[in-house]
């Protein structure tokens, strides 16, 4: 079963890191900082990789649903990791 995850992207960071909470347009969102710039979808691709790594998944398990050009994005994770809720709670802080 798939799960939807709201994220807030911080492009151009000094290093890639998933962690923190942001009250965004889609509700509480996971903050994902990436070193890639917000040019030609490079930041979005970096976010997909960072989220997959944070949840211990292959990159192909994480896809973009909405927010192609926005800092606020909705991602779909399929299949839902068994420990998704616990990992998300830890990442949100």
Secondary structure by P-SEA (a helix, b strand, c coil): cbbbbbbbbbccccbbbbbbbbbccccbbbbbbbccccccaaaaaaaaaaaaaaacccccccccccccccccbbbbbcccccaaaaaaaaaac
